[in-house]
Amino acid sequence: MKPVFATKEDLQSLLDWCKDAPEYQKSLSTYIEDRDDTAVVILKDGTELAAIGLLKVMTTEKTGSIWLYTKNPKQNHPEMMQFSLKWLRQKGAKDYTVV
C-alpha cells in the first residue's frame, strides 16, 4: 500500500466512502482545496480505499494535525503516518496531533 495525495477529482468517491462519518465528510471538501496549509492523503489496498488522512499545518505555531479515517479501526497504517509526518515537517510543523 502506498499513500498518495488526493485530488479534487477524487472528492466524490472519497465522500461516498466515508458517508458513515458525517463530521469527517464536512471537513473533507475544505481540506482538498488547493491550499498550502492542508492536504488529503489516501491509502489504497490494490483498488480498494483503506484510509483517508486530513492534514493541516499551522505554520505560525509550528504545529500540525493528522485526522485519520479508516473503516477498520484495528488496522494501523504506518506508511500513511510516515508520509503524513514528512509532509507536515516539510511545511514547518515541529509538533503534531493525531486524531
C-alpha distances in whole Angstrom, upper triangle without the diagonal:
4,7,10,13,15,18,21,21,18,20,22,19,17,21,21,18,19,23,23,23,26,26,22,23,26,24,21,24,25,22,21,24,25,26,25,25,22,19,16,12,10,6,6,5,7,10,10,10,9,10,13,14,18,19,22,25,28,29,33,32,29,27,24,22,18,19,16,16,14,16,15,17,17,13,12,9,10,8,9,12,13,12,14,17,17,18,20,22,22,24,26,25,27,26,23,23,20,21
4,7,10,12,16,19,19,16,19,21,18,17,20,21,18,19,23,24,23,26,26,22,22,25,23,20,22,23,20,19,22,22,23,22,22,20,16,14,10,9,6,7,8,9,11,12,11,10,11,12,13,16,17,20,22,26,27,30,30,27,25,22,20,17,18,15,16,15,17,17,19,19,15,14,10,10,7,8,11,11,9,12,15,14,15,18,19,19,21,23,23,24,24,22,22,19,21
4,7,9,13,16,17,14,16,18,16,14,18,19,16,17,21,22,21,23,23,19,19,22,20,17,19,20,16,15,18,18,19,19,18,16,12,10,6,6,4,7,10,12,13,12,10,10,9,9,10,12,13,16,18,22,23,27,26,24,22,18,17,14,15,12,13,13,16,17,18,18,15,13,10,10,7,6,9,9,7,9,12,12,12,14,17,16,18,21,20,22,21,19,19,17,18
4,6,9,13,13,11,14,17,15,13,17,18,16,17,21,23,21,23,23,19,19,21,19,15,17,18,15,13,16,15,16,16,17,14,10,9,6,6,7,9,12,13,13,14,11,12,11,10,10,12,12,16,18,21,22,26,26,23,22,18,17,15,15,14,15,15,18,19,20,22,18,17,13,14,11,9,12,12,8,10,13,12,11,14,17,16,17,20,20,22,22,20,20,18,19
4,7,10,11,10,12,15,14,12,15,18,16,17,20,22,20,21,21,17,17,18,16,13,14,14,11,9,12,12,13,13,14,11,7,6,4,6,9,11,15,16,15,15,13,14,12,10,9,10,10,13,15,19,20,24,24,22,20,17,16,14,14,14,15,16,19,21,21,23,20,18,15,16,13,11,13,13,10,10,13,13,10,13,16,15,15,18,18,21,21,19,19,18,19
4,7,8,6,8,11,11,9,12,14,13,14,17,20,18,19,19,15,14,16,14,11,11,13,10,7,10,11,13,14,15,11,8,5,6,6,9,11,15,16,14,14,12,13,12,9,10,10,11,14,17,20,22,25,26,24,22,18,17,15,14,14,14,15,18,20,21,23,21,20,17,18,16,13,15,16,13,13,16,16,14,16,19,18,18,21,21,24,24,21,21,19,19
4,5,5,7,10,11,10,13,15,15,16,18,21,20,20,20,17,15,16,15,11,11,12,10,7,8,9,12,14,15,12,9,8,9,10,13,14,18,18,16,17,14,17,15,12,13,13,14,16,18,21,23,26,27,25,24,20,19,17,17,17,17,19,21,23,24,27,24,23,21,22,19,17,19,20,16,16,19,19,16,18,21,19,19,22,23,26,26,23,23,22,22
4,5,5,8,10,10,11,14,15,16,17,21,19,19,19,16,14,15,14,10,8,10,10,6,7,8,12,15,16,13,11,10,12,12,16,17,20,21,18,18,16,18,17,14,15,14,15,17,19,22,24,27,28,27,25,22,21,19,18,18,18,20,22,25,26,29,26,26,23,25,23,20,22,23,20,18,22,22,19,20,23,22,21,24,25,28,28,25,25,24,23
4,6,7,9,10,11,13,14,16,17,21,20,20,21,18,15,17,16,13,11,14,13,10,11,12,15,18,19,16,14,12,13,13,16,16,19,19,16,17,15,18,17,15,16,16,18,20,23,26,27,30,31,30,28,25,24,22,21,20,19,20,22,25,26,29,27,26,24,26,23,20,23,24,21,20,24,24,21,23,26,25,24,27,28,31,31,28,28,26,25
4,6,6,6,9,10,11,13,14,18,17,17,18,15,13,15,15,11,10,13,12,9,12,13,16,18,19,16,13,10,11,10,12,13,16,16,13,13,11,14,13,11,13,14,16,19,22,25,27,30,30,29,27,23,21,19,18,17,16,16,18,21,23,25,23,23,20,23,20,18,20,22,19,18,22,22,20,22,25,24,23,27,26,29,29,26,25,23,22
4,6,5,6,9,10,11,12,16,15,14,15,13,10,12,11,8,7,10,10,8,10,12,15,18,18,14,12,10,12,11,14,15,18,19,16,15,13,15,14,11,13,13,15,17,21,23,26,29,29,28,26,22,20,18,16,16,15,16,17,21,22,25,23,23,21,24,22,19,21,23,20,19,22,23,20,22,25,24,23,26,26,29,28,25,24,22,21
4,5,5,6,9,10,11,14,14,14,16,13,10,12,13,10,9,13,13,11,13,16,19,22,22,18,16,13,15,13,16,16,19,19,16,15,13,16,15,13,16,15,18,21,24,27,29,32,32,31,29,26,23,21,19,18,16,17,17,21,23,26,24,25,23,26,24,21,24,26,23,22,26,26,24,25,29,28,27,30,29,32,31,28,27,24,23
4,5,5,6,9,10,13,14,14,16,14,11,14,15,11,12,15,15,13,15,18,20,23,23,19,16,13,14,11,13,13,15,16,12,11,10,13,13,12,14,15,19,21,25,28,30,33,33,32,29,26,23,20,18,17,14,14,15,18,20,23,21,22,21,23,22,19,22,24,22,21,25,26,23,25,28,28,27,30,29,32,31,28,26,24,22
4,5,5,6,9,12,11,12,13,10,8,12,12,8,9,13,12,10,14,16,18,21,20,16,14,10,11,9,11,12,15,16,13,11,9,11,10,8,11,12,15,18,21,24,27,30,30,28,26,22,19,17,14,13,11,12,12,16,17,20,19,19,18,21,19,16,19,21,19,18,21,23,21,22,25,25,24,27,26,29,27,24,23,20,18
4,5,5,6,10,9,9,11,9,6,9,10,8,8,12,12,11,14,17,19,22,21,17,15,12,13,12,15,15,18,19,17,14,12,14,12,10,13,13,16,18,22,25,28,30,30,29,27,23,20,18,15,14,12,13,13,17,18,22,21,21,20,23,22,19,21,24,22,20,24,25,23,24,27,27,26,29,27,30,29,25,23,21,19
4,6,5,9,10,10,13,11,9,12,14,11,12,16,16,15,18,21,23,25,24,21,18,15,16,14,15,15,17,18,15,13,11,13,13,12,15,16,19,22,26,28,31,34,33,33,30,26,23,21,18,16,13,13,13,16,18,21,21,22,21,24,24,21,23,26,24,23,26,28,26,27,30,30,29,32,31,33,32,28,26,23,21
4,6,8,9,11,13,11,9,13,14,11,13,17,16,15,18,21,23,25,24,20,18,14,14,11,12,12,14,15,13,10,8,10,10,10,13,14,18,21,25,28,30,33,32,31,28,25,22,18,16,14,10,10,9,13,15,18,17,18,18,21,20,18,20,23,21,20,24,25,24,25,28,29,28,31,29,31,30,26,24,21,19
4,5,6,8,10,7,7,10,11,10,12,15,14,14,18,21,22,24,22,19,17,13,14,12,13,14,16,18,16,13,10,11,9,9,11,12,16,19,23,25,28,31,30,29,26,22,19,16,13,11,8,8,8,12,13,17,16,17,17,20,20,17,19,22,21,19,22,25,23,23,27,28,27,29,27,29,27,24,21,18,16
4,5,6,9,9,7,10,12,11,13,16,16,16,19,23,24,26,25,21,19,16,17,16,17,17,19,21,19,16,13,14,13,13,15,15,19,21,25,27,31,33,32,32,29,25,22,19,16,15,11,12,11,14,16,19,19,21,21,24,24,21,23,26,25,23,26,28,26,27,30,31,30,32,30,32,30,26,24,21,18
4,6,9,9,9,12,14,13,16,18,18,19,22,25,26,28,26,23,21,18,19,17,18,19,20,22,20,17,15,15,14,13,16,16,20,22,26,28,32,34,32,32,29,25,22,19,16,14,11,11,9,13,14,17,18,19,20,24,24,21,23,26,25,23,26,29,27,27,31,32,31,33,30,32,30,26,23,20,17
4,6,5,6,9,10,11,13,15,15,17,20,23,23,25,23,20,19,16,17,16,17,19,21,23,21,18,15,15,13,12,13,13,17,19,23,25,28,30,29,29,25,22,18,16,12,12,9,10,10,13,13,17,17,18,19,22,23,20,20,24,23,21,24,26,25,24,28,29,28,30,27,29,26,23,20,17,14
4,5,5,6,9,10,12,14,15,16,18,22,22,25,22,19,19,16,18,18,20,21,23,26,24,21,18,18,16,14,15,14,18,19,22,24,28,30,28,29,25,22,19,17,14,14,12,14,14,17,17,21,21,22,22,25,26,22,23,26,25,23,25,28,26,25,29,30,28,30,28,30,27,24,21,19,15
4,5,5,7,9,11,12,13,15,17,21,21,22,20,17,17,15,17,18,20,22,24,27,25,22,19,19,16,14,14,12,15,16,19,21,24,26,25,25,22,19,16,15,11,12,11,14,15,17,17,21,21,21,21,24,25,21,21,25,24,21,23,26,24,23,26,27,25,27,25,27,24,21,18,16,13
4,5,5,6,9,11,10,12,15,18,18,20,18,14,14,12,14,14,16,18,21,23,22,19,16,15,12,10,10,9,12,14,17,19,23,25,24,24,20,17,14,12,9,9,8,11,12,15,15,19,18,18,18,21,21,18,18,21,20,17,20,22,20,20,23,25,23,25,22,25,22,19,16,14,11
4,5,5,7,10,10,11,14,17,18,20,19,15,14,12,14,14,17,18,21,23,21,18,15,16,13,11,12,11,14,16,19,21,25,27,26,26,23,20,17,15,12,12,10,13,14,17,17,21,21,21,20,23,23,19,20,23,22,19,22,24,22,22,25,26,24,27,25,27,25,22,20,18,15
4,6,7,8,10,11,13,16,17,19,17,14,15,13,16,17,20,22,25,27,24,22,19,19,17,14,14,12,14,15,18,20,23,25,25,25,22,19,17,16,13,14,13,16,17,20,20,24,24,24,23,25,25,22,22,25,23,20,23,25,23,22,26,26,24,26,24,27,25,22,20,18,16
4,6,6,6,9,11,14,14,16,14,11,11,10,13,15,18,20,23,26,24,22,18,18,15,12,11,8,11,11,15,16,19,22,21,21,19,16,13,12,10,12,12,15,17,20,20,23,22,22,21,23,23,19,19,22,20,17,20,22,19,18,22,22,20,22,21,23,21,18,16,15,13
4,6,5,6,9,12,13,15,14,10,9,8,11,12,15,17,20,22,21,19,15,16,13,9,9,7,10,11,15,17,20,23,23,22,20,16,14,12,10,11,11,14,16,19,19,22,21,20,19,21,21,17,18,20,18,16,19,20,18,18,21,22,20,22,21,24,22,19,18,16,14
4,6,5,7,11,12,15,14,11,10,9,13,14,17,19,23,24,22,20,17,19,16,12,12,10,12,13,16,18,21,24,24,24,22,18,17,15,14,15,14,17,19,22,23,26,25,24,23,24,23,20,21,23,21,18,21,22,19,19,23,23,21,23,23,26,25,22,21,19,18
4,6,6,9,9,12,11,8,9,10,13,15,19,22,25,27,25,23,20,21,18,14,13,10,11,11,14,15,18,20,21,21,19,16,15,14,13,15,16,19,21,24,24,27,26,25,23,25,24,20,21,23,20,18,20,21,18,17,21,21,18,21,20,23,22,20,19,18,17
4,6,8,8,10,9,5,6,6,10,13,16,19,22,24,23,21,18,19,15,11,10,7,8,8,11,13,16,18,19,18,16,13,12,11,11,13,14,17,20,22,22,25,23,22,20,21,20,17,17,19,17,14,16,18,14,14,18,17,15,18,17,20,20,17,16,16,15
4,6,8,11,10,7,6,6,9,11,15,17,21,22,21,20,17,18,15,11,11,8,10,11,14,16,18,21,22,21,19,16,15,14,13,14,15,17,20,23,23,26,24,23,21,22,20,17,18,20,17,14,17,18,15,15,19,18,16,19,19,23,22,19,19,18,18
4,6,9,10,8,8,9,13,15,19,21,25,26,24,23,20,22,19,15,14,12,12,12,14,16,18,20,22,21,20,17,17,16,16,18,18,21,24,27,27,30,28,26,24,25,23,20,21,22,19,17,20,20,16,17,20,19,16,20,20,24,23,21,21,21,20
4,7,9,8,8,10,13,16,20,22,26,26,25,25,22,23,21,17,16,13,13,13,14,16,17,20,21,20,20,17,18,18,18,20,21,23,26,29,29,32,29,28,25,26,24,20,21,22,19,17,19,19,15,16,19,17,15,18,19,23,23,22,22,22,22
4,6,6,8,11,14,17,21,23,27,28,27,27,23,24,21,18,16,13,11,10,11,12,13,16,18,17,17,15,15,16,17,19,21,24,27,29,29,31,29,27,25,25,23,20,21,21,18,16,18,17,13,14,16,15,12,15,16,20,20,19,20,20,21
4,6,8,12,14,18,21,24,27,29,28,28,25,25,22,18,16,13,11,9,9,10,10,13,15,14,14,13,14,15,17,19,21,24,28,30,29,31,29,27,24,24,22,19,19,19,16,14,15,15,11,11,13,11,8,11,13,17,18,17,18,19,20
4,7,11,13,17,20,23,27,29,28,27,24,24,20,17,14,11,8,6,5,7,8,11,12,11,11,9,11,12,14,17,19,22,26,28,27,29,27,25,23,22,21,18,17,18,16,13,14,14,10,9,12,11,8,10,11,14,15,14,15,16,17
4,7,10,14,17,20,24,26,25,24,20,20,17,13,11,7,5,4,6,9,11,14,15,14,12,10,10,10,11,14,16,19,22,24,23,26,24,22,20,20,19,16,15,16,14,11,13,13,10,9,13,12,10,13,12,16,16,14,14,14,15
4,7,10,13,16,20,22,21,20,17,17,14,11,8,6,5,7,9,12,14,17,18,16,15,11,11,10,11,12,14,17,20,22,22,24,22,20,17,18,16,13,13,14,12,9,12,12,9,10,13,13,11,14,14,17,17,15,15,14,15
4,7,10,13,17,19,18,17,13,14,11,7,6,5,6,9,12,15,17,21,21,19,17,13,12,10,10,10,11,13,17,19,19,21,19,17,15,16,15,11,12,14,11,9,13,14,11,12,15,15,14,17,16,19,19,16,16,14,14
4,7,10,14,16,15,14,11,11,8,6,5,7,8,11,14,18,19,23,22,20,18,14,13,10,10,9,10,12,15,17,17,19,16,15,12,13,11,8,10,11,9,7,11,12,10,12,15,15,15,18,17,20,19,16,16,14,14
4,7,10,12,12,11,7,8,6,5,6,9,11,15,17,21,23,26,26,24,21,18,16,12,12,10,10,10,13,15,16,18,15,14,11,13,11,8,11,13,10,10,14,15,13,15,18,18,19,22,21,23,22,19,18,16,16
4,7,9,10,9,6,5,5,6,8,12,14,17,20,24,25,29,28,26,23,20,17,14,13,11,10,10,12,13,14,16,12,11,9,11,9,7,10,12,10,11,15,15,15,17,20,20,21,23,22,24,23,20,19,16,17
4,6,6,5,4,5,7,9,12,15,17,21,24,27,29,33,32,29,27,23,21,18,17,14,13,11,12,13,16,16,13,13,11,13,11,10,14,15,14,15,18,19,18,21,23,23,24,27,26,28,27,24,23,20,20
4,6,5,6,6,9,12,15,18,20,24,27,30,32,36,35,32,30,26,24,20,19,16,15,12,13,13,15,15,12,13,11,14,12,12,15,17,16,17,20,21,21,23,26,26,27,30,29,30,29,26,25,22,22
4,6,8,9,12,15,18,21,23,27,29,33,34,38,37,35,32,29,27,23,22,19,18,15,16,16,19,19,16,17,15,17,15,15,19,19,18,20,23,23,23,26,28,28,29,32,31,33,32,29,28,25,25
4,7,9,12,14,17,20,23,26,29,33,34,38,38,35,33,29,27,23,22,19,17,15,15,16,20,20,17,18,16,19,17,16,20,21,19,21,24,24,24,26,29,29,30,33,32,34,33,30,29,26,25
4,6,9,12,15,18,21,25,28,31,33,37,36,34,31,28,25,21,20,16,14,12,12,13,16,17,15,16,14,18,16,15,19,20,19,20,23,24,23,26,28,28,29,32,31,33,31,28,27,23,23
4,6,8,12,15,17,21,24,28,30,33,32,30,28,24,21,18,16,13,11,9,9,11,14,16,13,14,12,15,14,12,16,18,16,17,20,21,21,22,25,26,26,29,27,29,28,25,23,20,19
4,7,10,14,17,20,23,27,29,32,31,29,26,22,20,16,14,11,9,6,7,8,11,12,9,10,9,12,12,10,13,16,15,15,18,20,20,21,24,25,25,28,26,27,26,22,21,17,17
4,7,10,13,17,20,23,25,29,27,26,22,19,16,12,10,7,6,5,7,9,10,12,10,9,8,11,11,8,11,14,13,12,15,17,17,18,21,22,22,24,22,24,22,19,17,14,13
4,7,10,13,17,20,22,26,25,23,20,16,13,10,8,6,5,7,10,12,12,15,13,12,10,13,12,9,11,14,12,11,14,16,15,16,19,20,19,22,20,22,21,17,16,13,12
4,6,10,13,16,19,22,21,19,16,13,10,6,5,4,6,9,12,14,13,16,14,12,10,12,12,8,9,12,10,8,11,13,12,12,16,17,16,18,16,19,17,14,12,10,10
4,7,10,13,16,19,18,17,14,11,8,6,5,6,8,12,15,17,16,19,17,16,14,15,15,11,11,14,12,9,12,14,12,11,15,16,14,17,15,17,16,13,12,10,10
4,7,10,13,16,15,14,11,7,6,5,7,9,12,15,18,20,19,21,19,17,15,15,15,11,10,12,11,7,9,11,9,8,11,12,11,13,11,14,13,10,10,9,10
4,7,9,12,12,11,9,6,5,7,9,12,15,18,21,23,21,24,22,20,18,18,18,15,13,15,13,10,11,12,10,8,11,12,10,11,10,13,12,9,10,11,12
4,6,9,9,7,6,4,6,9,12,15,18,21,25,26,24,26,25,22,20,20,19,16,15,15,14,11,10,12,9,6,9,10,7,8,6,10,10,9,10,12,14
4,6,6,6,5,6,9,12,14,18,21,24,28,29,27,29,28,25,24,23,23,20,18,19,18,14,14,15,13,9,11,12,9,8,7,10,10,10,12,14,16
4,5,5,7,8,11,15,17,20,24,27,31,32,30,32,30,27,25,24,24,21,19,19,18,15,14,15,12,10,10,11,7,6,6,9,11,12,14,17,19
4,6,8,11,14,17,20,23,26,30,33,34,32,34,33,30,29,27,27,25,23,23,22,19,17,18,16,13,13,14,11,9,9,11,12,13,16,19,21
4,5,9,12,15,18,21,25,28,32,32,30,32,31,28,27,25,26,24,21,21,21,18,16,17,16,12,13,14,12,9,8,9,9,11,13,16,18
4,7,11,14,17,20,24,27,30,31,29,30,29,26,24,23,23,21,18,18,18,15,13,14,13,9,9,11,9,6,4,5,7,9,12,15,17
4,7,11,14,17,20,23,27,27,25,27,26,22,21,20,21,18,16,16,16,13,11,13,12,8,9,12,10,8,4,6,5,5,8,11,14
4,7,10,13,17,20,23,24,22,24,23,20,18,17,18,15,13,14,13,10,9,11,10,6,9,11,9,9,6,8,6,4,6,9,11
4,6,10,13,16,20,21,18,21,19,17,16,16,16,13,11,13,13,9,9,12,11,8,11,13,12,12,9,11,9,5,5,6,7
4,6,10,13,16,17,15,17,16,14,12,13,13,10,8,11,11,7,8,12,11,9,12,14,13,14,12,13,11,7,6,5,6
4,7,10,14,15,13,16,15,13,13,14,15,11,10,14,13,10,12,15,14,12,16,18,17,18,15,17,14,11,8,6,5
4,7,10,11,10,13,11,10,10,12,13,9,9,13,12,10,12,15,15,14,17,19,19,20,17,19,17,13,11,7,6
4,7,9,8,12,11,11,11,14,14,11,12,16,15,13,16,19,18,18,21,22,22,24,21,23,20,17,14,11,9
4,5,6,9,8,9,9,13,14,11,13,16,16,15,18,20,20,20,23,25,25,26,24,25,23,19,17,13,12
4,6,9,9,11,12,16,17,15,16,20,20,19,21,24,24,24,27,28,28,30,28,29,27,23,20,17,15
4,5,6,9,11,14,16,15,16,19,20,19,21,24,24,25,27,29,29,31,28,29,26,23,20,17,15
4,5,7,10,13,16,14,14,18,19,18,20,23,23,23,26,28,28,29,26,27,24,20,18,14,12
4,7,10,13,15,15,15,18,20,19,21,24,25,24,27,29,30,30,28,28,25,22,19,16,15
4,7,10,12,12,12,15,17,17,18,21,22,22,24,26,27,28,26,26,24,21,19,15,15
4,6,9,9,9,12,13,14,15,17,19,19,21,23,24,25,22,23,20,17,16,12,13
4,6,5,6,9,10,11,12,14,16,17,18,20,22,23,21,21,20,17,16,13,14
4,5,5,6,9,10,10,12,14,15,16,18,20,21,19,19,18,15,15,13,15
4,5,5,6,9,10,11,13,14,15,17,19,20,19,19,19,17,17,14,17
4,5,5,6,9,10,11,12,14,15,17,19,17,18,17,15,14,12,14
4,5,5,6,8,10,10,12,14,15,17,14,15,14,11,11,9,12
4,5,5,6,9,10,10,12,14,15,14,14,14,12,14,12,15
4,6,5,6,9,10,11,13,15,14,15,15,13,15,13,16
4,5,5,6,9,10,11,13,11,13,13,10,11,10,13
4,5,5,6,9,10,11,9,10,10,8,10,10,13
4,6,5,6,9,10,10,11,12,11,14,14,17
4,5,5,6,9,9,11,13,11,14,14,16
4,5,5,6,5,8,9,8,11,12,15
4,5,5,5,7,9,9,13,14,17
4,5,7,10,12,13,16,17,20
4,6,9,12,12,15,16,19
4,6,9,11,14,17,19
4,6,7,10,13,16
4,7,11,13,17
4,7,10,14
4,7,10
4,6
4
